[in-house]
C-alpha cells in the first residue's frame, strides 16, 4: 500500500485527485498508476485502469487471477468492472469512497472470486484526499 500511496503523491503533484494503484504478482510489482484524468483529459484515466493495463501488458494476458491490486481509495463502478473483467484475485484499498465507491452501488460488481480488503493505511489515504480537496477550496 505504501507504493500505491507514493503513486497518489505523484498524482497530487500534478494536481490530479490523489489516487494511486499498483498491481503485484507474487513479490513483484507488475503495474502501477495514478490518476491522469486531468492530464490526459480522459475520464477513464483512473489509477486502477492505468495499473491494470500495465499489469496485463507485463504479463502478456488480460487475466490477473493471481495478482493483488493495491489502491488508495475504494474503486469506482467503472474500475470495479475492470477489476471484474481482469479477474483480479485480490483488491486491497485504503479508504472508502462513500459518494462514488463501487460498494455504494453493489458489492456484486467485483468478480465473485475476488477477495476485497479495506482500511489498509486508511488514515494516510484519507489525509491525501482531504488535503487535495481543501486546496481546491482555497
N, CA, C and O atoms as CSV, one atom per row, in Angstrom:
chain,resi,resn,atom,element,x,y,z
A,1,UNK,N,N,0.826,-1.202,0.000
A,1,UNK,CA,C,0.000,0.000,0.000
A,1,UNK,C,C,0.865,1.258,0.000
A,1,UNK,O,O,0.472,2.289,-0.545
A,2,UNK,N,N,2.027,1.168,0.606
A,2,UNK,CA,C,2.900,2.340,0.631
A,2,UNK,C,C,3.304,2.773,-0.782
A,2,UNK,O,O,3.434,3.966,-1.058
A,3,UNK,N,N,3.497,1.813,-1.660
A,3,UNK,CA,C,3.834,2.144,-3.045
A,3,UNK,C,C,2.640,2.785,-3.750
A,3,UNK,O,O,2.825,3.681,-4.574
A,4,UNK,N,N,1.448,2.353,-3.450
A,4,UNK,CA,C,0.249,2.977,-4.010
A,4,UNK,C,C,0.125,4.415,-3.500
A,4,UNK,O,O,-0.274,5.309,-4.247
A,5,UNK,N,N,0.461,4.632,-2.245
A,5,UNK,CA,C,0.449,5.986,-1.682
A,5,UNK,C,C,1.468,6.860,-2.394
A,5,UNK,O,O,1.194,8.032,-2.655
A,6,UNK,N,N,2.638,6.319,-2.713
A,6,UNK,CA,C,3.635,7.074,-3.484
A,6,UNK,C,C,3.071,7.484,-4.841
A,6,UNK,O,O,3.311,8.600,-5.303
A,7,UNK,N,N,2.329,6.593,-5.475
A,7,UNK,CA,C,1.681,6.932,-6.752
A,7,UNK,C,C,0.652,8.036,-6.544
A,7,UNK,O,O,0.548,8.949,-7.363
A,8,UNK,N,N,-0.107,7.961,-5.458
A,8,UNK,CA,C,-1.094,9.003,-5.152
A,8,UNK,C,C,-0.411,10.353,-4.959
A,8,UNK,O,O,-0.934,11.384,-5.382
A,9,UNK,N,N,0.746,10.347,-4.327
A,9,UNK,CA,C,1.507,11.588,-4.141
A,9,UNK,C,C,1.966,12.159,-5.482
A,9,UNK,O,O,2.023,13.378,-5.646
A,10,UNK,N,N,2.293,11.291,-6.440
A,10,UNK,CA,C,2.653,11.752,-7.791
A,10,UNK,C,C,1.457,12.440,-8.447
A,10,UNK,O,O,1.602,13.466,-9.111
A,11,UNK,N,N,0.277,11.857,-8.250
A,11,UNK,CA,C,-0.943,12.475,-8.786
A,11,UNK,C,C,-1.156,13.850,-8.156
A,11,UNK,O,O,-1.479,14.817,-8.846
A,12,UNK,N,N,-0.974,13.923,-6.853
A,12,UNK,CA,C,-1.159,15.190,-6.134
A,12,UNK,C,C,-0.217,16.257,-6.684
A,12,UNK,O,O,-0.624,17.407,-6.853
A,13,UNK,N,N,1.028,15.898,-6.962
A,13,UNK,CA,C,1.995,16.844,-7.536
A,13,UNK,C,C,1.524,17.395,-8.875
A,13,UNK,O,O,1.865,18.518,-9.247
A,14,UNK,N,N,0.733,16.598,-9.601
A,14,UNK,CA,C,0.207,17.010,-10.913
A,14,UNK,C,C,-1.160,17.673,-10.803
A,14,UNK,O,O,-1.792,17.979,-11.814
A,15,UNK,N,N,-1.613,17.894,-9.568
A,15,UNK,CA,C,-2.925,18.475,-9.297
A,15,UNK,C,C,-4.064,17.584,-9.769
A,15,UNK,O,O,-5.136,18.055,-10.148
A,16,UNK,N,N,-3.799,16.285,-9.735
A,16,UNK,CA,C,-4.820,15.264,-10.014
A,16,UNK,C,C,-5.389,14.798,-8.679
A,16,UNK,O,O,-4.748,14.952,-7.639
A,17,UNK,N,N,-6.586,14.231,-8.707
A,17,UNK,CA,C,-7.126,13.617,-7.494
A,17,UNK,C,C,-6.113,12.557,-7.054
A,17,UNK,O,O,-5.761,11.683,-7.847
A,18,UNK,N,N,-5.638,12.617,-5.807
A,18,UNK,CA,C,-4.522,11.764,-5.376
A,18,UNK,C,C,-4.916,10.318,-5.076
A,18,UNK,O,O,-5.073,9.914,-3.923
A,19,UNK,N,N,-5.066,9.573,-6.141
A,19,UNK,CA,C,-5.326,8.143,-6.011
A,19,UNK,C,C,-4.213,7.420,-6.746
A,19,UNK,O,O,-3.884,7.745,-7.887
A,20,UNK,N,N,-3.641,6.431,-6.071
A,20,UNK,CA,C,-2.570,5.642,-6.659
A,20,UNK,C,C,-2.881,4.168,-6.560
A,20,UNK,O,O,-3.622,3.729,-5.681
A,21,UNK,N,N,-2.297,3.400,-7.484
A,21,UNK,CA,C,-2.551,1.955,-7.503
A,21,UNK,C,C,-1.316,1.213,-7.991
A,21,UNK,O,O,-0.545,1.723,-8.803
A,22,UNK,N,N,-1.148,0.012,-7.484
A,22,UNK,CA,C,-0.135,-0.902,-8.002
A,22,UNK,C,C,-0.739,-2.297,-8.092
A,22,UNK,O,O,-1.652,-2.641,-7.342
A,23,UNK,N,N,-0.223,-3.083,-9.007
A,23,UNK,CA,C,-0.613,-4.487,-9.125
A,23,UNK,C,C,0.625,-5.315,-8.836
A,23,UNK,O,O,1.701,-5.070,-9.381
A,24,UNK,N,N,0.450,-6.301,-7.967
A,24,UNK,CA,C,1.550,-7.154,-7.539
A,24,UNK,C,C,1.239,-8.605,-7.911
A,24,UNK,O,O,0.127,-9.092,-7.708
A,25,UNK,N,N,2.240,-9.274,-8.453
A,25,UNK,CA,C,2.162,-10.720,-8.712
A,25,UNK,C,C,3.289,-11.348,-7.907
A,25,UNK,O,O,4.465,-11.109,-8.182
A,26,UNK,N,N,2.927,-12.153,-6.912
A,26,UNK,CA,C,3.948,-12.693,-6.020
A,26,UNK,C,C,4.575,-11.552,-5.243
A,26,UNK,O,O,3.890,-10.848,-4.502
A,27,UNK,N,N,5.881,-11.368,-5.410
A,27,UNK,CA,C,6.567,-10.264,-4.728
A,27,UNK,C,C,7.047,-9.203,-5.718
A,27,UNK,O,O,7.932,-8.407,-5.404
A,28,UNK,N,N,6.461,-9.197,-6.908
A,28,UNK,CA,C,6.904,-8.304,-7.976
A,28,UNK,C,C,5.797,-7.330,-8.390
A,28,UNK,O,O,4.666,-7.743,-8.650
A,29,UNK,N,N,6.123,-6.051,-8.449
A,29,UNK,CA,C,5.186,-5.058,-8.961
A,29,UNK,C,C,5.176,-5.173,-10.479
A,29,UNK,O,O,6.213,-5.037,-11.128
A,30,UNK,N,N,3.984,-5.425,-11.042
A,30,UNK,CA,C,3.890,-5.601,-12.493
A,30,UNK,C,C,3.078,-4.490,-13.164
A,30,UNK,O,O,2.982,-4.436,-14.390
A,31,UNK,N,N,2.500,-3.615,-12.356
A,31,UNK,CA,C,1.759,-2.489,-12.897
A,31,UNK,C,C,1.617,-1.413,-11.854
A,31,UNK,O,O,1.507,-1.698,-10.662
A,32,UNK,N,N,1.619,-0.191,-12.299
A,32,UNK,CA,C,1.444,0.924,-11.374
A,32,UNK,C,C,0.766,2.054,-12.112
A,32,UNK,O,O,0.820,2.137,-13.339
A,33,UNK,N,N,0.128,2.921,-11.352
A,33,UNK,CA,C,-0.505,4.068,-11.973
A,33,UNK,C,C,-1.072,5.016,-10.945
A,33,UNK,O,O,-1.243,4.675,-9.775
A,34,UNK,N,N,-1.354,6.202,-11.407
A,34,UNK,CA,C,-2.045,7.197,-10.599
A,34,UNK,C,C,-3.005,7.933,-11.513
A,34,UNK,O,O,-2.902,7.854,-12.738
A,35,UNK,N,N,-3.935,8.649,-10.907
A,35,UNK,CA,C,-4.929,9.355,-11.711
A,35,UNK,C,C,-4.258,10.273,-12.719
A,35,UNK,O,O,-3.325,11.005,-12.390
A,36,UNK,N,N,-4.747,10.221,-13.946
A,36,UNK,CA,C,-4.275,11.090,-15.024
A,36,UNK,C,C,-5.466,11.699,-15.775
A,36,UNK,O,O,-5.352,12.071,-16.942
A,37,UNK,N,N,-6.586,11.791,-15.099
A,37,UNK,CA,C,-7.823,12.264,-15.720
A,37,UNK,C,C,-7.659,13.666,-16.300
A,37,UNK,O,O,-8.034,13.908,-17.447
A,38,UNK,N,N,-7.105,14.582,-15.524
A,38,UNK,CA,C,-6.922,15.962,-15.985
A,38,UNK,C,C,-5.788,16.054,-17.003
A,38,UNK,O,O,-5.916,16.732,-18.022
A,39,UNK,N,N,-4.692,15.376,-16.726
A,39,UNK,CA,C,-3.525,15.413,-17.608
A,39,UNK,C,C,-3.865,14.933,-19.008
A,39,UNK,O,O,-3.449,15.539,-19.995
A,40,UNK,N,N,-4.624,13.841,-19.097
A,40,UNK,CA,C,-4.965,13.247,-20.386
A,40,UNK,C,C,-6.327,13.705,-20.913
A,40,UNK,O,O,-6.715,13.342,-22.023
A,41,UNK,N,N,-7.056,14.505,-20.116
A,41,UNK,CA,C,-8.424,14.905,-20.462
A,41,UNK,C,C,-9.239,13.662,-20.826
A,41,UNK,O,O,-9.904,13.612,-21.860
A,42,UNK,N,N,-9.167,12.661,-19.943
A,42,UNK,CA,C,-9.788,11.362,-20.180
A,42,UNK,C,C,-10.438,10.898,-18.884
A,42,UNK,O,O,-9.744,10.594,-17.914
A,43,UNK,N,N,-11.743,10.843,-18.863
A,43,UNK,CA,C,-12.486,10.451,-17.658
A,43,UNK,C,C,-12.199,9.019,-17.229
A,43,UNK,O,O,-12.488,8.652,-16.090
A,44,UNK,N,N,-11.636,8.204,-18.116
A,44,UNK,CA,C,-11.337,6.812,-17.770
A,44,UNK,C,C,-9.905,6.608,-17.273
A,44,UNK,O,O,-9.522,5.475,-16.979
A,45,UNK,N,N,-9.123,7.649,-17.172
A,45,UNK,CA,C,-7.705,7.522,-16.813
A,45,UNK,C,C,-7.499,7.443,-15.301
A,45,UNK,O,O,-6.677,8.164,-14.735
A,46,UNK,N,N,-8.252,6.565,-14.664
A,46,UNK,CA,C,-8.129,6.363,-13.218
A,46,UNK,C,C,-6.878,5.535,-12.910
A,46,UNK,O,O,-6.366,4.809,-13.762
A,47,UNK,N,N,-6.408,5.663,-11.683
A,47,UNK,CA,C,-5.202,4.948,-11.246
A,47,UNK,C,C,-5.320,3.449,-11.468
A,47,UNK,O,O,-4.387,2.812,-11.958
A,48,UNK,N,N,-6.475,2.884,-11.105
A,48,UNK,CA,C,-6.666,1.441,-11.248
A,48,UNK,C,C,-6.566,1.014,-12.708
A,48,UNK,O,O,-5.959,-0.010,-13.021
A,49,UNK,N,N,-7.162,1.801,-13.599
A,49,UNK,CA,C,-7.144,1.471,-15.022
A,49,UNK,C,C,-5.706,1.493,-15.554
A,49,UNK,O,O,-5.313,0.634,-16.344
A,50,UNK,N,N,-4.937,2.479,-15.112
A,50,UNK,CA,C,-3.536,2.583,-15.537
A,50,UNK,C,C,-2.741,1.355,-15.057
A,50,UNK,O,O,-1.967,0.767,-15.814
A,51,UNK,N,N,-2.947,0.989,-13.801
A,51,UNK,CA,C,-2.203,-0.134,-13.211
A,51,UNK,C,C,-2.622,-1.471,-13.827
A,51,UNK,O,O,-1.772,-2.324,-14.087
A,52,UNK,N,N,-3.913,-1.661,-14.062
A,52,UNK,CA,C,-4.394,-2.914,-14.661
A,52,UNK,C,C,-3.864,-3.063,-16.083
A,52,UNK,O,O,-3.427,-4.145,-16.474
A,53,UNK,N,N,-3.902,-1.982,-16.854
A,53,UNK,CA,C,-3.399,-2.019,-18.223
A,53,UNK,C,C,-1.908,-2.361,-18.247
A,53,UNK,O,O,-1.469,-3.178,-19.056
A,54,UNK,N,N,-1.134,-1.735,-17.361
A,54,UNK,CA,C,0.305,-2.016,-17.290
A,54,UNK,C,C,0.565,-3.459,-16.873
A,54,UNK,O,O,1.460,-4.110,-17.413
A,55,UNK,N,N,-0.209,-3.960,-15.917
A,55,UNK,CA,C,-0.022,-5.336,-15.443
A,55,UNK,C,C,-0.332,-6.346,-16.542
A,55,UNK,O,O,0.400,-7.319,-16.724
A,56,UNK,N,N,-1.411,-6.114,-17.266
A,56,UNK,CA,C,-1.778,-7.021,-18.360
A,56,UNK,C,C,-0.695,-7.020,-19.442
A,56,UNK,O,O,-0.363,-8.067,-19.997
A,57,UNK,N,N,-0.152,-5.842,-19.735
A,57,UNK,CA,C,0.928,-5.754,-20.723
A,57,UNK,C,C,2.175,-6.488,-20.241
A,57,UNK,O,O,2.845,-7.160,-21.026
A,58,UNK,N,N,2.486,-6.361,-18.960
A,58,UNK,CA,C,3.658,-7.040,-18.396
A,58,UNK,C,C,3.508,-8.553,-18.477
A,58,UNK,O,O,4.447,-9.263,-18.835
A,59,UNK,N,N,2.308,-9.041,-18.138
A,59,UNK,CA,C,2.068,-10.485,-18.151
A,59,UNK,C,C,1.766,-11.027,-19.540
A,59,UNK,O,O,1.894,-12.227,-19.783
A,60,UNK,N,N,1.367,-10.152,-20.446
A,60,UNK,CA,C,1.017,-10.605,-21.786
A,60,UNK,C,C,-0.335,-11.285,-21.861
A,60,UNK,O,O,-0.572,-12.113,-22.740
A,61,UNK,N,N,-1.221,-10.937,-20.941
A,61,UNK,CA,C,-2.565,-11.521,-20.934
A,61,UNK,C,C,-3.510,-10.665,-20.131
A,61,UNK,O,O,-3.083,-9.852,-19.311
A,62,UNK,N,N,-4.807,-10.849,-20.367
A,62,UNK,CA,C,-5.799,-9.982,-19.739
A,62,UNK,C,C,-6.246,-10.419,-18.351
A,62,UNK,O,O,-6.832,-9.618,-17.623
A,63,UNK,N,N,-5.992,-11.649,-17.966
A,63,UNK,CA,C,-6.454,-12.131,-16.667
A,63,UNK,C,C,-5.365,-12.011,-15.605
A,63,UNK,O,O,-4.217,-12.401,-15.816
A,64,UNK,N,N,-5.759,-11.463,-14.463
A,64,UNK,CA,C,-4.829,-11.202,-13.365
A,64,UNK,C,C,-5.257,-11.968,-12.113
A,64,UNK,O,O,-5.243,-11.425,-11.009
A,65,UNK,N,N,-5.627,-13.208,-12.292
A,65,UNK,CA,C,-6.213,-14.007,-11.205
A,65,UNK,C,C,-5.264,-14.222,-10.027
A,65,UNK,O,O,-5.720,-14.386,-8.895
A,66,UNK,N,N,-3.989,-14.225,-10.268
A,66,UNK,CA,C,-3.016,-14.467,-9.203
A,66,UNK,C,C,-2.408,-13.167,-8.669
A,66,UNK,O,O,-1.385,-13.190,-7.985
A,67,UNK,N,N,-3.032,-12.057,-8.979
A,67,UNK,CA,C,-2.479,-10.740,-8.640
A,67,UNK,C,C,-3.313,-10.022,-7.583
A,67,UNK,O,O,-4.482,-10.333,-7.354
A,68,UNK,N,N,-2.659,-9.049,-6.952
A,68,UNK,CA,C,-3.318,-8.178,-5.985
A,68,UNK,C,C,-3.199,-6.740,-6.453
A,68,UNK,O,O,-2.117,-6.284,-6.822
A,69,UNK,N,N,-4.318,-6.030,-6.437
A,69,UNK,CA,C,-4.351,-4.600,-6.710
A,69,UNK,C,C,-4.397,-3.869,-5.383
A,69,UNK,O,O,-5.289,-4.107,-4.568
A,70,UNK,N,N,-3.442,-2.983,-5.165
A,70,UNK,CA,C,-3.446,-2.096,-4.007
A,70,UNK,C,C,-3.829,-0.717,-4.518
A,70,UNK,O,O,-3.197,-0.202,-5.440
A,71,UNK,N,N,-4.851,-0.115,-3.934
A,71,UNK,CA,C,-5.305,1.203,-4.370
A,71,UNK,C,C,-5.675,2.025,-3.145
A,71,UNK,O,O,-6.226,1.501,-2.177
A,72,UNK,N,N,-5.371,3.303,-3.192
A,72,UNK,CA,C,-5.529,4.137,-2.003
A,72,UNK,C,C,-6.981,4.450,-1.659
A,72,UNK,O,O,-7.303,4.685,-0.494
A,73,UNK,N,N,-7.862,4.454,-2.663
A,73,UNK,CA,C,-9.275,4.763,-2.444
A,73,UNK,C,C,-10.123,3.660,-3.073
A,73,UNK,O,O,-9.759,3.096,-4.105
A,74,UNK,N,N,-11.235,3.365,-2.452
A,74,UNK,CA,C,-12.162,2.358,-2.970
A,74,UNK,C,C,-12.433,2.594,-4.453
A,74,UNK,O,O,-12.745,3.719,-4.844
A,75,UNK,N,N,-12.322,1.569,-5.277
A,75,UNK,CA,C,-12.581,1.729,-6.711
A,75,UNK,C,C,-14.024,2.159,-7.007
A,75,UNK,O,O,-14.961,1.802,-6.291
A,76,UNK,N,N,-14.165,2.926,-8.072
A,76,UNK,CA,C,-15.493,3.327,-8.541
A,76,UNK,C,C,-16.125,2.157,-9.309
A,76,UNK,O,O,-15.520,1.094,-9.446
A,77,UNK,N,N,-17.322,2.366,-9.795
A,77,UNK,CA,C,-18.030,1.322,-10.541
A,77,UNK,C,C,-17.261,0.943,-11.813
A,77,UNK,O,O,-17.137,-0.240,-12.129
A,78,UNK,N,N,-16.747,1.935,-12.541
A,78,UNK,CA,C,-16.000,1.648,-13.765
A,78,UNK,C,C,-14.784,0.771,-13.458
A,78,UNK,O,O,-14.547,-0.233,-14.129
A,79,UNK,N,N,-14.028,1.160,-12.448
A,79,UNK,CA,C,-12.829,0.395,-12.092
A,79,UNK,C,C,-13.210,-0.972,-11.530
A,79,UNK,O,O,-12.523,-1.964,-11.775
A,80,UNK,N,N,-14.298,-1.020,-10.783
A,80,UNK,CA,C,-14.792,-2.305,-10.288
A,80,UNK,C,C,-15.103,-3.246,-11.437
A,80,UNK,O,O,-14.820,-4.441,-11.356
A,81,UNK,N,N,-15.682,-2.718,-12.506
A,81,UNK,CA,C,-15.948,-3.522,-13.695
A,81,UNK,C,C,-14.666,-4.020,-14.332
A,81,UNK,O,O,-14.577,-5.180,-14.736
A,82,UNK,N,N,-13.670,-3.147,-14.423
A,82,UNK,CA,C,-12.372,-3.545,-14.991
A,82,UNK,C,C,-11.703,-4.606,-14.119
A,82,UNK,O,O,-11.069,-5.531,-14.626
A,83,UNK,N,N,-11.851,-4.463,-12.819
A,83,UNK,CA,C,-11.309,-5.457,-11.883
A,83,UNK,C,C,-11.996,-6.797,-12.117
A,83,UNK,O,O,-11.345,-7.842,-12.127
A,84,UNK,N,N,-13.303,-6.762,-12.304
A,84,UNK,CA,C,-14.054,-7.997,-12.561
A,84,UNK,C,C,-13.628,-8.631,-13.878
A,84,UNK,O,O,-13.378,-9.834,-13.941
A,85,UNK,N,N,-13.545,-7.816,-14.937
A,85,UNK,CA,C,-13.186,-8.358,-16.255
A,85,UNK,C,C,-11.764,-8.911,-16.278
A,85,UNK,O,O,-11.487,-9.881,-16.985
A,86,UNK,N,N,-10.867,-8.303,-15.514
A,86,UNK,CA,C,-9.490,-8.817,-15.469
A,86,UNK,C,C,-9.332,-9.951,-14.459
A,86,UNK,O,O,-8.273,-10.571,-14.362
A,87,UNK,N,N,-10.398,-10.211,-13.712
A,87,UNK,CA,C,-10.433,-11.297,-12.729
A,87,UNK,C,C,-9.309,-11.204,-11.695
A,87,UNK,O,O,-8.694,-12.207,-11.334
A,88,UNK,N,N,-9.056,-9.993,-11.232
A,88,UNK,CA,C,-8.044,-9.816,-10.189
A,88,UNK,C,C,-8.371,-10.698,-8.994
A,88,UNK,O,O,-9.526,-10.793,-8.579
A,89,UNK,N,N,-7.356,-11.337,-8.449
A,89,UNK,CA,C,-7.557,-12.246,-7.328
A,89,UNK,C,C,-7.872,-11.549,-6.022
A,89,UNK,O,O,-8.593,-12.074,-5.174
A,90,UNK,N,N,-7.311,-10.342,-5.873
A,90,UNK,CA,C,-7.465,-9.653,-4.593
A,90,UNK,C,C,-7.371,-8.151,-4.818
A,90,UNK,O,O,-6.596,-7.685,-5.653
A,91,UNK,N,N,-8.161,-7.403,-4.072
A,91,UNK,CA,C,-8.117,-5.946,-4.084
A,91,UNK,C,C,-7.961,-5.478,-2.643
A,91,UNK,O,O,-8.705,-5.893,-1.754
A,92,UNK,N,N,-6.985,-4.611,-2.429
A,92,UNK,CA,C,-6.752,-4.030,-1.111
A,92,UNK,C,C,-6.836,-2.518,-1.284
A,92,UNK,O,O,-6.084,-1.933,-2.064
A,93,UNK,N,N,-7.763,-1.882,-0.546
A,93,UNK,CA,C,-7.829,-0.427,-0.662
A,93,UNK,C,C,-7.740,0.237,0.696
A,93,UNK,O,O,-8.002,-0.370,1.734
A,94,UNK,N,N,-7.356,1.522,0.652
A,94,UNK,CA,C,-7.119,2.268,1.871
A,94,UNK,C,C,-8.371,2.839,2.497
A,94,UNK,O,O,-8.726,2.484,3.621
A,95,UNK,N,N,-9.040,3.719,1.780
A,95,UNK,CA,C,-10.196,4.396,2.357
A,95,UNK,C,C,-11.418,4.232,1.464
A,95,UNK,O,O,-11.306,4.116,0.243
A,96,UNK,N,N,-12.566,4.226,2.088
A,96,UNK,CA,C,-13.830,4.098,1.358
A,96,UNK,C,C,-14.129,5.383,0.595
A,96,UNK,O,O,-13.636,6.456,0.945
A,97,UNK,N,N,-14.930,5.261,-0.436
A,97,UNK,CA,C,-15.447,6.412,-1.174
A,97,UNK,C,C,-16.969,6.371,-1.069
A,97,UNK,O,O,-17.634,5.735,-1.887
A,98,UNK,N,N,-17.516,7.048,-0.064
A,98,UNK,CA,C,-18.953,6.957,0.182
A,98,UNK,C,C,-19.827,7.573,-0.906
A,98,UNK,O,O,-21.030,7.314,-0.946
A,99,UNK,N,N,-19.243,8.382,-1.789
A,99,UNK,CA,C,-20.026,9.009,-2.861
A,99,UNK,C,C,-19.981,8.215,-4.161
A,99,UNK,O,O,-20.996,8.087,-4.846
A,100,UNK,N,N,-18.798,7.677,-4.509
A,100,UNK,CA,C,-18.658,7.036,-5.817
A,100,UNK,C,C,-18.052,5.642,-5.775
A,100,UNK,O,O,-17.816,5.044,-6.825
A,101,UNK,N,N,-17.800,5.123,-4.602
A,101,UNK,CA,C,-17.232,3.786,-4.491
A,101,UNK,C,C,-18.188,2.717,-4.998
A,101,UNK,O,O,-19.407,2.858,-4.904
A,102,UNK,N,N,-17.615,1.647,-5.536
A,102,UNK,CA,C,-18.443,0.582,-6.107
A,102,UNK,C,C,-19.434,0.014,-5.097
A,102,UNK,O,O,-20.541,-0.372,-5.471
A,103,UNK,N,N,-19.053,-0.042,-3.825
A,103,UNK,CA,C,-19.913,-0.682,-2.823
A,103,UNK,C,C,-21.185,0.112,-2.540
A,103,UNK,O,O,-22.142,-0.439,-1.995
A,104,UNK,N,N,-21.215,1.402,-2.902
A,104,UNK,CA,C,-22.447,2.166,-2.718
A,104,UNK,C,C,-23.500,1.745,-3.738
A,104,UNK,O,O,-24.687,2.014,-3.555
A,105,UNK,N,N,-23.071,1.092,-4.801
A,105,UNK,CA,C,-23.989,0.612,-5.840
A,105,UNK,C,C,-24.291,-0.868,-5.651
A,105,UNK,O,O,-25.451,-1.273,-5.584
A,106,UNK,N,N,-23.224,-1.674,-5.564
A,106,UNK,CA,C,-23.418,-3.106,-5.375
A,106,UNK,C,C,-22.081,-3.780,-5.117
A,106,UNK,O,O,-21.099,-3.520,-5.811
A,107,UNK,N,N,-22.053,-4.635,-4.129
A,107,UNK,CA,C,-20.858,-5.438,-3.851
A,107,UNK,C,C,-20.609,-6.442,-4.979
A,107,UNK,O,O,-19.497,-6.949,-5.130
A,108,UNK,N,N,-21.639,-6.721,-5.761
A,108,UNK,CA,C,-21.557,-7.748,-6.795
A,108,UNK,C,C,-20.829,-7.282,-8.054
A,108,UNK,O,O,-20.664,-8.056,-8.997
A,109,UNK,N,N,-20.394,-6.026,-8.075
A,109,UNK,CA,C,-19.658,-5.529,-9.248
A,109,UNK,C,C,-18.345,-6.294,-9.417
A,109,UNK,O,O,-17.944,-6.609,-10.537
A,110,UNK,N,N,-17.695,-6.585,-8.325
A,110,UNK,CA,C,-16.429,-7.318,-8.375
A,110,UNK,C,C,-16.659,-8.762,-8.831
A,110,UNK,O,O,-17.750,-9.313,-8.684
A,111,UNK,N,N,-15.614,-9.349,-9.379
A,111,UNK,CA,C,-15.667,-10.767,-9.751
A,111,UNK,C,C,-15.958,-11.574,-8.480
A,111,UNK,O,O,-15.426,-11.249,-7.418
A,112,UNK,N,N,-16.779,-12.603,-8.564
A,112,UNK,CA,C,-17.152,-13.345,-7.349
A,112,UNK,C,C,-15.978,-13.985,-6.609
A,112,UNK,O,O,-16.080,-14.249,-5.411
A,113,UNK,N,N,-14.878,-14.236,-7.293
A,113,UNK,CA,C,-13.716,-14.847,-6.625
A,113,UNK,C,C,-12.724,-13.820,-6.093
A,113,UNK,O,O,-11.754,-14.187,-5.429
A,114,UNK,N,N,-12.950,-12.552,-6.372
A,114,UNK,CA,C,-12.033,-11.505,-5.907
A,114,UNK,C,C,-12.214,-11.272,-4.423
A,114,UNK,O,O,-13.324,-11.015,-3.958
A,115,UNK,N,N,-11.130,-11.360,-3.685
A,115,UNK,CA,C,-11.149,-11.049,-2.253
A,115,UNK,C,C,-10.903,-9.550,-2.094
A,115,UNK,O,O,-10.029,-8.991,-2.756
A,116,UNK,N,N,-11.661,-8.907,-1.232
A,116,UNK,CA,C,-11.522,-7.469,-1.015
A,116,UNK,C,C,-11.171,-7.214,0.444
A,116,UNK,O,O,-11.809,-7.739,1.356
A,117,UNK,N,N,-10.140,-6.395,0.644
A,117,UNK,CA,C,-9.705,-5.979,1.978
A,117,UNK,C,C,-9.723,-4.452,1.990
A,117,UNK,O,O,-9.205,-3.819,1.070
A,118,UNK,N,N,-10.309,-3.865,3.012
A,118,UNK,CA,C,-10.375,-2.403,3.074
A,118,UNK,C,C,-9.751,-1.877,4.361
A,118,UNK,O,O,-9.564,-2.617,5.326
A,119,UNK,N,N,-9.437,-0.598,4.355
A,119,UNK,CA,C,-8.952,0.076,5.563
A,119,UNK,C,C,-7.459,0.013,5.790
A,119,UNK,O,O,-6.996,0.377,6.871
A,120,UNK,N,N,-6.685,-0.434,4.815
A,120,UNK,CA,C,-5.230,-0.542,4.988
A,120,UNK,C,C,-4.604,0.853,4.825
A,120,UNK,O,O,-4.743,1.479,3.774
A,121,UNK,N,N,-3.928,1.324,5.853
A,121,UNK,CA,C,-3.350,2.674,5.911
A,121,UNK,C,C,-4.406,3.736,5.585
A,121,UNK,O,O,-4.134,4.725,4.905
A,122,UNK,N,N,-5.602,3.498,6.089
A,122,UNK,CA,C,-6.754,4.352,5.834
A,122,UNK,C,C,-6.488,5.827,6.141
A,122,UNK,O,O,-6.821,6.699,5.339
A,123,UNK,N,N,-5.890,6.103,7.297
A,123,UNK,CA,C,-5.693,7.493,7.716
A,123,UNK,C,C,-4.827,8.262,6.717
A,123,UNK,O,O,-5.143,9.401,6.374
A,124,UNK,N,N,-3.759,7.660,6.260
A,124,UNK,CA,C,-2.862,8.328,5.300
A,124,UNK,C,C,-3.576,8.551,3.963
A,124,UNK,O,O,-3.431,9.607,3.348
A,125,UNK,N,N,-4.333,7.572,3.524
A,125,UNK,CA,C,-5.072,7.698,2.271
A,125,UNK,C,C,-6.128,8.797,2.373
A,125,UNK,O,O,-6.309,9.573,1.435
A,126,UNK,N,N,-6.819,8.864,3.499
A,126,UNK,CA,C,-7.815,9.911,3.721
A,126,UNK,C,C,-7.168,11.283,3.747
A,126,UNK,O,O,-7.701,12.243,3.191
A,127,UNK,N,N,-6.020,11.368,4.396
A,127,UNK,CA,C,-5.327,12.651,4.523
A,127,UNK,C,C,-4.968,13.216,3.155
A,127,UNK,O,O,-5.106,14.419,2.932
A,128,UNK,N,N,-4.517,12.382,2.250
A,128,UNK,CA,C,-4.183,12.852,0.898
A,128,UNK,C,C,-5.414,13.428,0.209
A,128,UNK,O,O,-5.345,14.491,-0.408
A,129,UNK,N,N,-6.529,12.730,0.312
A,129,UNK,CA,C,-7.765,13.200,-0.317
A,129,UNK,C,C,-8.248,14.502,0.323
A,129,UNK,O,O,-8.636,15.435,-0.379
A,130,UNK,N,N,-8.224,14.561,1.639
A,130,UNK,CA,C,-8.682,15.760,2.336
A,130,UNK,C,C,-7.813,16.961,1.974
A,130,UNK,O,O,-8.319,18.065,1.773
A,131,UNK,N,N,-6.509,16.739,1.895
A,131,UNK,CA,C,-5.589,17.820,1.532
A,131,UNK,C,C,-5.882,18.344,0.127
A,131,UNK,O,O,-5.910,19.554,-0.098
A,132,UNK,N,N,-6.095,17.440,-0.800
A,132,UNK,CA,C,-6.372,17.824,-2.175
A,132,UNK,C,C,-7.640,18.682,-2.257
A,132,UNK,O,O,-7.628,19.744,-2.879
A,133,UNK,N,N,-8.721,18.232,-1.638
A,133,UNK,CA,C,-9.978,18.964,-1.739
A,133,UNK,C,C,-9.951,20.251,-0.927
A,133,UNK,O,O,-10.622,21.215,-1.297
A,134,UNK,N,N,-9.202,20.298,0.163
A,134,UNK,CA,C,-9.051,21.552,0.917
A,134,UNK,C,C,-8.301,22.585,0.071
A,134,UNK,O,O,-8.652,23.765,0.080
A,135,UNK,N,N,-7.285,22.152,-0.648
A,135,UNK,CA,C,-6.526,23.062,-1.518
A,135,UNK,C,C,-7.393,23.592,-2.661
A,135,UNK,O,O,-7.233,24.738,-3.080
A,136,UNK,N,N,-8.307,22.767,-3.165
A,136,UNK,CA,C,-9.208,23.220,-4.226
A,136,UNK,C,C,-10.118,24.344,-3.759
A,136,UNK,O,O,-10.465,25.238,-4.530
A,137,UNK,N,N,-10.498,24.290,-2.495
A,137,UNK,CA,C,-11.456,25.265,-1.954
A,137,UNK,C,C,-10.807,26.596,-1.596
A,137,UNK,O,O,-11.513,27.558,-1.290
A,138,UNK,N,N,-9.484,26.674,-1.629
A,138,UNK,CA,C,-8.785,27.918,-1.262
A,138,UNK,C,C,-8.955,28.983,-2.309
A,138,UNK,O,O,-8.433,30.087,-2.158
